Amino acid sequence: MEVRAENVRKEFIRKSGSSNVFTAVSDCSLELKPGSLTVIRGRSGGGKTTLLHMLSGILAPSSGRILYGDRDIYAMSDDDLSAFRNRHIGLVPQGKSAIASLTVMENILLPRTLYGDKDDQGAVRLMEQLGIDHLRDAMPSELSGGELRRMAIARALIRRPEVVLADEPTGDLDDENTGIVFRMLHGAARKGAAVLMVTHESEAEEIADVLYRMDAGELNG
């Protein structure tokens, strides 16, 4: 599924400073194509995460449109958008997103079990690839930051989504596991997904089909 951002802009109102309007993303347009891995690099605070949140359907733009195919996702009802995200988008958030009361295995399977669908073997394969299969019955509180990040990646990929959006997916990982994650995201693209990775890692440029840089809210190819 192709994803297009058309002149999206995001402004926030703040109470202090010389202006009460802060522009996080400024009139940005891009396309994410099936079978392609897009990488956005840039310094912290440049608007990358805000753009990814708009693309993922969790933060409405102040202006512009986000289209999945020919559907404007922010024209959907909240319930429809929530169901659409779960069916079509695999999201790897930057922060910790585990549900504390569920095991690692249950967290990974959650996008499937919400719709009465289970794929234990698929979850096991992903955990093996990510080196966390020995943690399947562990609770999130027992995991390191890197293990939590790898669990989030497995959860994002468990439904074989058409679109994968990964925000600093290797932020807590060593070189070996960073390489594994890069290969998995590259592999998801080669299997037909439209993949976007926001990262500080310069090595990501080596596997990118499309490369952007984002600074001060502006996206440059």
N, CA and C of each residue as an Amber inpcrd file, in Angstrom:
protein
   663
   0.8420000  -1.1950000   0.0000000   0.0000000   0.0000000   0.0000000
   0.8850000   1.2570000   0.0000000   0.6060000   2.1590000  -0.9040000
   1.3640000   3.4010000  -0.9620000   0.8320000   4.4040000   0.0580000
   1.7470000   5.1270000   0.6910000   1.3900000   6.1580000   1.6630000
   1.9140000   7.4890000   1.1490000   1.0550000   8.5110000   1.1940000
   1.4790000   9.8390000   0.7550000   1.1380000  10.8890000   1.8040000
   2.1110000  11.7060000   2.1040000   1.8790000  12.9090000   2.9060000
   1.8580000  14.0830000   1.9440000   0.7640000  14.8330000   1.9540000
   0.6100000  15.9540000   1.0320000   0.5880000  17.2700000   1.8080000
   1.6950000  17.9860000   1.7330000   1.8130000  19.3140000   2.3570000
   1.3530000  19.3180000   3.8170000   1.8220000  18.3220000   4.5790000
   1.3990000  18.2520000   5.9730000   2.2120000  19.2210000   6.8280000
   1.5290000  19.8140000   7.7490000   2.1110000  20.7970000   8.6590000
   1.5870000  20.5080000  10.0540000   2.4410000  20.6450000  11.0560000
   1.9860000  20.4630000  12.4230000   2.4760000  21.6080000  13.2840000
   1.5050000  22.2880000  13.8930000   1.8050000  23.4030000  14.7830000
   1.2800000  23.0990000  16.1740000   2.0280000  23.5350000  17.1700000
   1.6260000  23.3850000  18.5630000   1.5340000  24.7620000  19.2050000
   0.5750000  24.9160000  20.0670000   0.4350000  26.1570000  20.8360000
   1.2030000  26.0130000  22.1360000   2.0440000  26.9810000  22.4460000
   2.7590000  26.9670000  23.7160000   2.6240000  28.3190000  24.3890000
   2.7570000  28.3060000  25.7080000   2.4520000  29.4880000  26.5040000
   3.6360000  30.4040000  26.7340000   4.8500000  29.9180000  26.4360000
   6.0300000  30.7340000  26.7090000   6.8300000  30.9440000  25.4350000
   7.7570000  31.8690000  25.4620000   8.6000000  32.1470000  24.3160000
   8.1220000  33.3730000  23.5560000   8.8630000  33.7190000  22.5130000
   8.5430000  34.9210000  21.7600000   7.2910000  34.7550000  20.9070000
   6.9380000  33.5090000  20.5760000   5.7350000  33.2400000  19.7970000
   4.9440000  32.1340000  20.4750000   3.6200000  32.1960000  20.3840000
   2.8210000  31.1440000  21.0050000   2.5200000  30.0010000  20.0500000
   3.1020000  30.0250000  18.8620000   2.9360000  28.9430000  17.8930000
   4.3010000  28.3590000  17.5510000   4.4260000  27.0490000  17.7300000
   5.6590000  26.3390000  17.3730000   5.3610000  25.4100000  16.2080000
   6.0920000  25.5610000  15.1160000   5.9050000  24.7090000  13.9460000
   6.8900000  23.5530000  14.0140000   6.3530000  22.3520000  14.2630000
   7.1990000  21.1560000  14.3770000   7.5070000  20.5500000  13.0210000
   6.5260000  20.5800000  12.1220000   6.6990000  20.0790000  10.7520000
   6.1260000  21.1220000   9.8110000   6.9100000  21.4790000   8.7980000
   6.5310000  22.5850000   7.9250000   6.2890000  22.1060000   6.4960000
   5.0150000  22.0490000   6.0990000   4.6160000  21.8030000   4.7060000
   5.4390000  20.6960000   4.0440000   5.3340000  19.5050000   4.6000000
   6.1500000  18.3560000   4.1700000   5.3410000  17.4450000   3.2630000
   5.9880000  16.9660000   2.2110000   5.3810000  15.9710000   1.3150000
   6.3700000  14.8310000   1.0860000   5.8750000  13.6020000   1.1090000
   6.6950000  12.4420000   0.7700000   5.8130000  11.2760000   0.4030000
   6.4070000  10.2700000  -0.2230000   5.7170000   9.0380000  -0.5860000
   6.4790000   7.8550000  -0.0160000   5.7350000   6.9040000   0.5120000
   6.3000000   5.6280000   0.9390000   5.7240000   4.5690000   0.0070000
   6.5900000   3.9300000  -0.7580000   6.1310000   2.9980000  -1.7780000
   6.2840000   1.5440000  -1.3230000   5.3520000   0.6790000  -1.7070000
   5.4890000  -0.7450000  -1.3870000   6.8000000  -1.2980000  -1.9380000
   7.4600000  -2.1260000  -1.1310000   8.7170000  -2.7260000  -1.5470000
   9.9120000  -1.8160000  -1.4020000   9.7360000  -0.6940000  -0.7060000
  10.8170000   0.2880000  -0.5940000  11.0630000   0.6490000   0.8680000
  12.3440000   0.8000000   1.2320000  12.7370000   1.2190000   2.5770000
  13.1760000   2.6790000   2.5240000  12.4300000   3.5250000   3.2050000
  12.7310000   4.9520000   3.2800000  13.3460000   5.2560000   4.6350000
  14.4160000   6.0140000   4.6510000  15.1080000   6.3850000   5.8810000
  15.0890000   7.9070000   6.0130000  14.7400000   8.3790000   7.2020000
  14.8300000   9.8020000   7.5250000  15.8390000   9.9600000   8.6490000
  16.8770000  10.7560000   8.3890000  17.8820000  11.0560000   9.3970000
  17.8250000  12.5310000   9.7560000  18.3880000  12.8610000  10.9180000
  18.4120000  14.2460000  11.3600000  18.6040000  14.3230000  12.8570000
  18.9160000  15.5130000  13.3130000  19.1580000  15.7110000  14.7400000
  17.8630000  15.6310000  15.5460000  17.9960000  15.3700000  16.8370000
  16.8320000  15.3470000  17.7230000  16.1440000  16.7090000  17.7030000
  14.8160000  16.6710000  17.7680000  14.0530000  17.9050000  17.7720000
  13.7880000  18.4760000  16.3970000  14.1360000  17.7190000  15.3480000
  13.9630000  18.2310000  13.9950000  12.5990000  17.9890000  13.3840000
  11.7320000  17.2380000  14.0790000  10.3810000  16.9920000  13.5780000
  10.1420000  15.5870000  13.0680000  11.1610000  14.7120000  13.1310000
  11.0330000  13.3680000  12.5710000   9.9350000  12.5610000  13.2550000
   9.9350000  12.5590000  14.5830000   8.9360000  11.7750000  15.3060000
   7.5400000  12.3340000  15.0940000   7.4100000  13.6560000  15.0570000
   6.1010000  14.2600000  14.8040000   5.5700000  13.8420000  13.4440000
   6.4260000  13.8510000  12.4290000   6.0070000  13.4130000  11.1030000
   5.5880000  11.9520000  11.1210000   6.3730000  11.1020000  11.7710000
   6.0280000   9.6840000  11.8440000   4.6960000   9.4800000  12.5510000
   4.4460000  10.2420000  13.6150000   3.1640000  10.1180000  14.3230000
   1.9960000  10.5190000  13.4310000   2.1940000  11.5260000  12.5950000
   1.1260000  11.8930000  11.6580000   0.9110000  10.7990000  10.6290000
   1.9890000  10.2250000  10.1240000   1.8750000   9.1420000   9.1530000
   1.2020000   7.9080000   9.7400000   1.3820000   7.6940000  11.0420000
   0.8500000   6.4840000  11.6730000  -0.5910000   6.6130000  12.1330000
  -1.1720000   7.7990000  12.0020000  -2.5780000   7.9650000  12.3760000
  -2.8180000   8.2700000  13.8310000  -1.7770000   8.6750000  14.5740000
  -1.9840000   8.9730000  15.9950000  -1.8570000  10.4610000  16.3130000
  -1.5260000  11.2810000  15.2980000  -1.4220000  12.7250000  15.5160000
  -1.8880000  13.4290000  14.2510000  -3.0400000  14.0840000  14.3450000
  -3.6070000  14.7300000  13.1650000  -2.7840000  15.9560000  12.7700000
  -2.5330000  16.1370000  11.4780000  -1.8130000  17.3330000  11.0450000
  -2.6680000  18.5850000  11.2090000  -1.9920000  19.7240000  11.3570000
  -2.7120000  21.0030000  11.4010000  -3.2750000  21.3410000  10.0310000
  -2.5800000  20.9310000   8.9860000  -3.0710000  21.0910000   7.6190000
  -2.4040000  20.0260000   6.7520000  -2.9580000  19.8100000   5.5650000
  -2.4540000  18.7720000   4.6760000  -3.1810000  17.4570000   4.8940000
  -2.7950000  16.4420000   4.1240000  -3.4700000  15.1470000   4.1710000
  -2.4660000  14.0040000   4.2410000  -2.8820000  12.9180000   4.8950000
  -2.1530000  11.6570000   4.8880000  -3.0320000  10.6400000   4.1810000
  -2.5510000  10.1290000   3.0550000  -3.3260000   9.2020000   2.2440000
  -2.6930000   7.8160000   2.2550000  -3.5140000   6.8140000   2.5190000
  -3.1330000   5.4150000   2.3530000  -3.9060000   4.9240000   1.1390000
  -3.1940000   4.7030000   0.0320000  -3.9140000   4.5120000  -1.2100000
  -4.6150000   5.8190000  -1.5440000  -5.9320000   5.7500000  -1.6920000
  -6.6900000   6.9820000  -1.9510000  -7.5230000   7.4100000  -0.7480000
  -7.2280000   6.8430000   0.4300000  -8.0200000   7.1450000   1.6280000
  -7.2910000   8.1290000   2.5340000  -7.9580000   9.2100000   2.8480000
  -7.4620000  10.1820000   3.8170000  -7.7580000   9.6230000   5.2060000
  -6.7210000   9.1960000   5.9100000  -6.9700000   8.4840000   7.1650000
  -7.5770000   9.3870000   8.2340000  -7.3350000  10.6860000   8.1660000
  -7.8990000  11.5790000   9.1790000  -9.3210000  12.0160000   8.8560000
  -9.8650000  11.4970000   7.7500000 -11.2890000  11.6680000   7.4700000
 -12.1010000  10.5130000   8.0440000 -11.4080000   9.4980000   8.5850000
 -12.0800000   8.3510000   9.1930000 -12.5600000   8.6950000  10.6040000
 -13.5370000   7.9210000  11.0800000 -13.9180000   8.0180000  12.4910000
 -12.7980000   7.4420000  13.3430000 -12.8040000   7.7550000  14.6290000
 -11.7630000   7.2450000  15.5280000 -11.7440000   5.7210000  15.5430000
 -12.9180000   5.0990000  15.5920000 -12.9810000   3.6370000  15.6270000
 -12.4460000   3.0340000  14.3340000 -12.8330000   3.6230000  13.2070000
 -12.3620000   3.1000000  11.9250000 -10.8610000   3.2810000  11.7680000
 -10.3540000   4.4220000  12.2240000  -8.9220000   4.6710000  12.1200000
  -8.1390000   3.7160000  13.0080000  -8.6420000   3.4490000  14.1970000
  -7.9750000   2.5100000  15.0990000  -7.9070000   1.1170000  14.4790000
  -9.0180000   0.6680000  13.8880000  -9.0380000  -0.6520000  13.2430000
  -8.1190000  -0.6610000  12.0200000  -8.0960000   0.4200000  11.2720000
  -7.2440000   0.5220000  10.0850000  -5.7710000   0.4340000  10.4780000
  -5.3850000   1.1420000  11.5310000  -3.9960000   1.0960000  11.9970000
  -3.5950000  -0.3240000  12.3490000  -4.4460000  -1.0120000  13.0810000
  -4.0710000  -2.3500000  13.5270000  -3.9640000  -3.3320000  12.3650000
  -4.8000000  -3.1460000  11.3470000  -4.7820000  -4.0810000  10.2250000
  -3.6430000  -3.8130000   9.2490000  -3.2620000  -2.5600000   9.0990000
  -2.3590000  -2.2040000   8.0040000  -0.9960000  -1.6630000   8.4220000
  -0.8500000  -1.1950000   9.6620000   0.3650000  -0.4950000  10.0700000
   1.0600000  -1.2410000  11.1980000   2.3550000  -1.4610000  11.0400000
   3.1910000  -1.9600000  12.1270000   4.0250000  -0.8030000  12.6440000
   3.8100000  -0.4160000  13.8900000   4.4690000   0.7660000  14.4520000
   5.4680000   0.3590000  15.5260000   6.6960000   0.8340000  15.3840000
   7.7130000   0.6840000  16.4250000   7.9180000   2.0660000  17.0360000
   7.3300000   2.3320000  18.2110000   7.4600000   3.6670000  18.8130000
   8.8280000   3.8650000  19.4400000   9.1770000   5.1140000  19.6630000
  10.4780000   5.4080000  20.2510000  10.5190000   5.0680000  21.7360000
   9.4460000   5.3340000  22.4510000   9.4100000   5.0810000  23.8870000
   8.9950000   3.6570000  24.2150000   8.9200000   3.3620000  25.4970000
   8.4980000   2.0400000  25.9500000   6.9840000   1.9240000  25.7760000
   6.5640000   0.8260000  25.1780000   5.1420000   0.6760000  24.8570000
   4.5670000  -0.6610000  25.3080000   5.3080000  -1.4040000  26.1170000
   4.8360000  -2.7170000  26.5620000   3.6880000  -2.5720000  27.5530000
   2.7790000  -3.5290000  27.5200000   1.7210000  -3.6140000  28.5280000
   2.2700000  -4.4430000  29.6850000   2.3690000  -3.7970000  30.8430000
   3.1090000  -4.3690000  31.9690000   2.5260000  -5.6830000  32.4700000
   1.2130000  -5.8940000  32.2990000   0.5640000  -7.0880000  32.8490000
   0.6380000  -8.2920000  31.9120000   1.2270000  -8.1130000  30.7170000
   1.3190000  -9.1990000  29.7530000   2.7570000  -9.6790000  29.6260000
   2.9320000 -10.9580000  29.3270000   4.2700000 -11.4990000  29.0770000
   4.7960000 -10.9760000  27.7370000   6.0590000 -11.2630000  27.4760000
   6.6490000 -10.8740000  26.1920000   5.8620000 -11.4860000  25.0370000
   5.5730000 -12.7800000  25.1240000   4.8130000 -13.4560000  24.0740000
   3.4400000 -12.8150000  23.8950000   2.7610000 -12.5330000  24.9890000
   1.4240000 -11.9360000  24.9110000   1.4760000 -10.5300000  24.3320000
   2.4990000  -9.7630000  24.6730000   2.6550000  -8.4320000  24.1000000
   2.8340000  -8.5100000  22.5900000   3.6670000  -9.4280000  22.1390000
   3.9330000  -9.5570000  20.7030000   2.6760000  -9.9760000  19.9480000
   1.9020000 -10.8790000  20.5350000   0.7000000 -11.3950000  19.8780000
  -0.4900000 -10.4460000  19.9690000  -0.3950000  -9.3930000  20.7540000
  -1.5470000  -8.5330000  21.0140000  -2.2290000  -8.0180000  19.7410000
  -1.5140000  -7.5300000  18.7300000  -2.2180000  -7.0530000  17.5280000
  -3.0650000  -8.1230000  16.8530000  -2.6950000  -9.3890000  17.0300000
  -3.4830000 -10.4790000  16.4510000  -4.6330000 -10.8820000  17.3690000
  -4.3670000 -11.0060000  18.6620000  -5.4020000 -11.4890000  19.5800000
  -6.5460000 -10.4880000  19.7210000  -6.2880000  -9.2130000  19.4540000
  -7.3640000  -8.2250000  19.4900000  -8.4670000  -8.5680000  18.5020000
  -8.1110000  -9.2950000  17.4400000  -9.0840000  -9.6610000  16.4120000
  -9.3160000 -11.1660000  16.3620000  -9.0470000 -11.8460000  17.4870000
  -9.3210000 -13.2770000  17.5790000  -8.4300000 -14.1270000  16.7190000
  -7.2370000 -13.6140000  16.4100000  -6.3210000 -14.3200000  15.5160000
  -4.9980000 -14.5330000  16.2550000  -4.4960000 -15.7650000  16.2490000
  -3.2280000 -16.0300000  16.9170000  -2.2410000 -16.6420000  15.9380000
  -0.9700000 -16.3630000  16.1720000   0.0860000 -16.9190000  15.3230000
   1.3050000 -17.1660000  16.2050000   1.1780000 -18.1680000  17.0930000
   2.2540000 -18.4450000  18.0360000   3.5670000 -18.7610000  17.3170000
   3.4910000 -19.5260000  16.2420000   4.7240000 -19.8990000  15.5440000
   5.3770000 -18.6880000  14.8800000   4.5630000 -17.7960000  14.3510000
   5.1100000 -16.5740000  13.7820000   5.8010000 -15.7320000  14.8340000
   5.2050000 -15.6600000  16.0200000   5.8190000 -14.9110000  17.1170000
   7.1300000 -15.5490000  17.5450000   7.1480000 -16.8780000  17.6030000
   8.3710000 -17.5880000  17.9930000   9.4880000 -17.3240000  16.9810000
   9.1510000 -17.3530000  15.6920000  10.1690000 -17.0890000  14.6630000
  10.7430000 -15.6820000  14.7950000   9.8840000 -14.7120000  15.0340000
  10.3620000 -13.3390000  15.1920000  11.2460000 -13.2120000  16.4320000
  10.8320000 -13.8400000  17.5380000  11.6420000 -13.7840000  18.7580000
  12.9990000 -14.4460000  18.5480000  13.0180000 -15.5430000  17.8110000
  14.2940000 -16.2140000  17.5270000  15.2020000 -15.3140000  16.6940000
  14.6460000 -14.6770000  15.6800000  15.4380000 -13.7750000  14.8490000
  16.0230000 -12.6220000  15.6580000  15.2630000 -12.1620000  16.6360000
  15.6690000 -11.0070000  17.4450000  16.4150000 -11.3980000  18.7180000
  16.5930000 -12.6910000  18.9310000  17.3580000 -13.1460000  20.0800000
  16.6660000 -12.9840000  21.4160000  15.3250000 -13.0330000  21.4160000
  14.5950000 -12.8930000  22.6830000  13.6480000 -14.0700000  22.9130000
  13.8510000 -15.1850000  22.2020000  12.9510000 -16.3200000  22.3490000
  13.0030000 -16.9100000  23.7520000  14.1250000 -16.7560000  24.4550000
  14.2350000 -17.2800000  25.8180000  13.4470000 -16.4260000  26.8140000
  12.8910000 -15.3050000  26.3610000  12.1710000 -14.3770000  27.2430000
  10.6570000 -14.4400000  27.0260000  10.1750000 -15.4300000  26.3240000
   8.7600000 -15.4480000  25.9340000   7.8220000 -15.3470000  27.1280000
   8.1830000 -15.9110000  28.2850000   7.3070000 -15.8880000  29.4560000
   7.7030000 -14.8260000  30.4690000   8.6930000 -14.0010000  30.1370000
   9.1270000 -12.9360000  31.0430000   8.1400000 -11.7690000  30.9930000
   8.1460000 -10.9710000  32.0710000   7.3210000  -9.7700000  32.1270000
   8.1600000  -8.5640000  31.6870000   7.5310000  -7.5290000  31.1510000
   8.2930000  -6.3630000  30.6900000   9.2160000  -5.7590000  31.7420000
   8.8140000  -5.8200000  33.0050000   9.6410000  -5.2450000  34.0670000
  10.9720000  -5.9720000  34.2340000  11.0770000  -7.1780000  33.6930000
  12.3000000  -7.9670000  33.7920000  13.2570000  -7.7160000  32.6310000
  12.8450000  -6.9220000  31.6550000  13.6190000  -6.7490000  30.4270000
  14.4620000  -5.4750000  30.4620000  15.5830000  -5.5240000  29.7430000
  16.3970000  -4.3270000  29.5520000  15.7520000  -3.4380000  28.4840000
  16.2770000  -2.2330000  28.3330000  15.7490000  -1.3440000  27.3100000
  15.8690000  -1.9230000  25.9170000  17.0040000  -2.5690000  25.6270000
  17.1970000  -3.1790000  24.3210000  16.2620000  -4.3410000  24.0690000
  15.9850000  -5.1390000  25.1080000  15.0620000  -6.2600000  24.9670000
  13.6360000  -5.7560000  24.7360000  13.2620000  -4.6880000  25.4260000
  11.9390000  -4.0940000  25.2080000  11.8080000  -3.5830000  23.7760000
  12.8810000  -2.9900000  23.2690000  12.8370000  -2.4760000  21.9080000
  12.6650000  -3.6180000  20.8990000  13.3760000  -4.7230000  21.1150000
  13.2520000  -5.8590000  20.2080000  11.8690000  -6.4940000  20.2960000
  11.2780000  -6.5040000  21.4880000   9.9120000  -6.9910000  21.6330000
   8.9460000  -6.1220000  20.8340000   9.1430000  -4.8060000  20.8750000
   8.2750000  -3.8860000  20.1310000   8.4000000  -4.1070000  18.6270000
   9.5960000  -4.4260000  18.1680000   9.8010000  -4.6960000  16.7390000
   9.0620000  -5.9650000  16.3270000   9.1530000  -7.0130000  17.1510000
   8.4250000  -8.2510000  16.8570000   6.9210000  -7.9920000  16.8270000
   6.4220000  -7.2110000  17.7660000   4.9790000  -6.8990000  17.7970000
   4.5650000  -6.1340000  16.5420000   5.4130000  -5.2120000  16.0740000
   5.0870000  -4.4370000  14.8770000   5.0110000  -5.3010000  13.6300000
   5.7930000  -6.3800000  13.5920000   5.8750000  -7.2090000  12.3890000
   4.9700000  -8.4350000  12.4220000   4.3180000  -8.7070000  13.5510000
   3.6140000  -9.9760000  13.7320000   2.4650000 -10.1570000  12.7390000
   1.8330000  -9.0920000  12.2980000   0.7140000  -9.2090000  11.3600000
   1.1600000  -9.0660000   9.8990000   2.4810000  -9.0430000   9.6740000
   3.0120000  -8.8320000   8.3170000   2.3500000  -7.6100000   7.6830000
   2.4830000  -6.4450000   8.3230000   1.7360000  -5.2590000   7.8860000
   2.1890000  -4.7550000   6.5230000   1.2870000  -4.0570000   5.8650000
   1.5960000  -3.4670000   4.5710000   2.4930000  -2.2360000   4.7130000
   2.4310000  -1.5930000   5.8840000   3.2320000  -0.4010000   6.1540000
   3.9170000  -0.5840000   7.5030000   5.2230000  -0.3370000   7.5480000
   5.9860000  -0.4230000   8.8000000   6.6180000   0.9420000   9.0620000
   6.3450000   1.4930000  10.2450000   6.8770000   2.7930000  10.6400000
   7.6900000   2.6050000  11.9180000   8.9870000   2.8260000  11.8360000
   9.8860000   2.5290000  12.9570000  10.6220000   3.8000000  13.3890000
  10.4110000   4.1820000  14.6420000  10.9980000   5.4060000  15.1910000
  12.1950000   5.0460000  16.0610000  13.3950000   5.3050000  15.5660000
  14.6370000   4.9700000  16.2700000  14.6070000   3.5190000  16.7790000
  14.3900000   2.5530000  15.8830000  14.2230000   1.1610000  16.3260000
  15.4780000   0.5420000  16.9200000  16.6390000   1.1600000  16.7200000
  17.8900000   0.5800000  17.2340000  18.5060000   1.4290000  18.3390000
  17.7130000   2.3190000  18.9240000  18.2520000   3.2700000  19.8940000
  18.9090000   2.6490000  21.1080000  18.4400000   1.4770000  21.5460000
  18.9850000   0.8370000  22.7470000  19.8000000  -0.4150000  22.4220000
  20.1800000  -0.5850000  21.1650000  20.7730000  -1.8550000  20.7550000
  22.2670000  -1.7480000  20.4710000  22.9630000  -2.8750000  20.6790000
  24.3780000  -2.9360000  20.3260000  24.5190000  -3.1400000  18.8180000
  25.7490000  -3.1590000  18.3370000  25.9900000  -3.2280000  16.8960000
  25.4050000  -4.4910000  16.2730000  25.5530000  -5.6190000  16.9740000
  25.0570000  -6.8760000  16.4170000  23.5480000  -6.8490000  16.2390000
  22.8260000  -6.4140000  17.2740000  21.3680000  -6.3860000  17.1940000
  20.8710000  -5.2730000  16.2820000  21.6380000  -4.1820000  16.1770000
  21.2870000  -3.1340000  15.2160000  21.3020000  -3.7070000  13.8020000
  22.3170000  -4.4960000  13.4970000  22.3940000  -5.1250000  12.1820000
  21.2310000  -6.0610000  11.9250000  20.8340000  -6.8130000  12.9480000
  19.6970000  -7.7320000  12.8100000  18.4240000  -6.9620000  12.4940000
  18.1830000  -5.8700000  13.2240000  16.9710000  -5.0760000  13.0120000
  16.9770000  -4.4390000  11.6220000  18.1150000  -3.8980000  11.2060000
  18.2050000  -3.3400000   9.8600000  17.8470000  -4.3900000   8.8120000
  18.3660000  -5.6030000   8.9740000  18.0840000  -6.6580000   8.0000000
  16.6050000  -7.0440000   8.0120000  15.9880000  -7.0490000   9.1780000
  14.5710000  -7.4040000   9.2580000  13.6990000  -6.3530000   8.5830000
  14.0070000  -5.0810000   8.8050000  13.2300000  -4.0220000   8.1680000
  13.4650000  -4.0150000   6.6520000  14.7020000  -4.2360000   6.2620000
  15.0110000  -4.3450000   4.8350000  14.2700000  -5.5280000   4.2280000
  14.2180000  -6.6320000   4.9740000  13.5040000  -7.8140000   4.4970000
  12.0110000  -7.5760000   4.3700000  11.4300000  -6.8330000   5.3150000
   9.9970000  -6.5130000   5.2370000   9.6960000  -5.7160000   3.9750000
  10.5900000  -4.7840000   3.6300000  10.4140000  -4.0190000   2.3960000
  10.5200000  -4.9270000   1.1790000  11.4870000  -5.8380000   1.1850000
  11.6550000  -6.7130000   0.0400000  10.4690000  -7.6630000  -0.1400000
   9.7300000  -7.8880000   0.9300000   8.5250000  -8.7230000   0.8370000
   7.3000000  -7.9130000   0.4480000   7.4730000  -6.6040000   0.2170000
   6.3700000  -5.7970000  -0.3120000   5.8440000  -4.7020000   0.5730000
   6.3270000  -4.6140000   1.8000000   5.8350000  -3.5600000   2.6860000
   6.4580000  -2.2130000   2.3240000   5.7280000  -1.1490000   2.6100000
   6.2880000   0.2000000   2.5630000   6.8630000   0.4830000   3.9420000
   8.1700000   0.6610000   4.0340000   8.8530000   0.7580000   5.3270000
   9.4990000   2.1330000   5.4750000   9.2580000   2.7570000   6.6210000
   9.9120000   4.0170000   6.9670000  10.6610000   3.8290000   8.2670000
  11.9270000   4.2090000   8.2790000  12.7310000   4.1690000   9.4960000
  13.2900000   5.5570000   9.7830000  13.0000000   6.0600000  10.9730000
  13.6060000   7.2890000  11.4870000  14.7710000   6.8760000  12.3690000
  15.9590000   7.3910000  12.1030000  17.1230000   6.9140000  12.8370000
  18.2510000   7.9340000  12.8400000  19.1180000   7.8160000  13.8600000
  20.3650000   8.5730000  13.8940000  21.5170000   7.7800000  13.2670000
  21.2950000   6.4910000  13.0260000  22.3670000   5.6070000  12.6090000
  22.7840000   5.8820000  11.1600000  24.0300000   6.2690000  10.9660000
  24.5100000   6.5420000   9.6010000  24.5350000   5.2770000   8.7570000
  24.6840000   4.1020000   9.4080000  24.7350000   2.8420000   8.6680000
  23.4220000   2.5620000   7.9370000  22.3330000   3.1720000   8.3820000
  21.0370000   2.9400000   7.7360000  21.0290000   3.4200000   6.2950000
  21.9040000   4.3660000   5.9700000  21.9540000   4.8720000   4.6020000
  22.3400000   3.7710000   3.6130000  23.0670000   2.7620000   4.1030000
  23.5360000   1.6970000   3.2180000  22.3980000   0.8030000   2.7360000
  21.3030000   0.7270000   3.4840000  20.1940000  -0.1400000   3.0900000
  18.9860000   0.6510000   2.6030000  19.0660000   1.9780000   2.6200000
  17.9300000   2.8110000   2.2340000  17.7330000   2.8140000   0.7210000
  16.4800000   2.6650000   0.3040000  16.1280000   2.8960000  -1.0950000
  15.8960000   4.3820000  -1.3490000  15.3500000   5.0530000  -0.3360000
  15.0960000   6.4990000  -0.4050000  15.6090000   7.1060000   0.8870000
  16.3450000   8.2000000   0.7880000  16.9460000   8.8180000   1.9630000
  16.5500000  10.2900000   2.0420000  16.0700000  10.6900000   3.2310000
  15.7500000  12.0810000   3.4980000  16.5480000  12.5500000   4.7130000
  16.6810000  13.8600000   4.8070000  17.1970000  14.4730000   6.0170000
  16.1670000  15.4900000   6.4860000  15.9640000  15.5360000   7.8030000
  14.9680000  16.4450000   8.3600000  15.5890000  17.2850000   9.4600000
  15.4740000  18.5860000   9.3260000  15.9890000  19.5160000  10.3270000
  15.0340000  20.7030000  10.4140000  14.8000000  21.1520000  11.6450000
  13.9600000  22.3220000  11.9070000  12.6090000  22.2150000  11.2110000
  12.0600000  20.9970000  11.1820000  10.7300000  20.7860000  10.6290000
  10.6540000  20.6760000   9.1310000  11.7930000  20.7710000   8.4460000
  11.7990000  20.7180000   6.9870000  12.4420000  19.4210000   6.4970000
  11.7910000  18.8000000   5.5180000  12.2360000  17.5210000   4.9740000
  12.9040000  17.7610000   3.6330000  14.1040000  17.2150000   3.4930000
  14.8610000  17.3870000   2.2570000  15.3420000  16.0470000   1.7440000
  15.1730000  15.8320000   0.4320000  15.5790000  14.5840000  -0.1790000
  17.0370000  14.6120000  -0.5870000
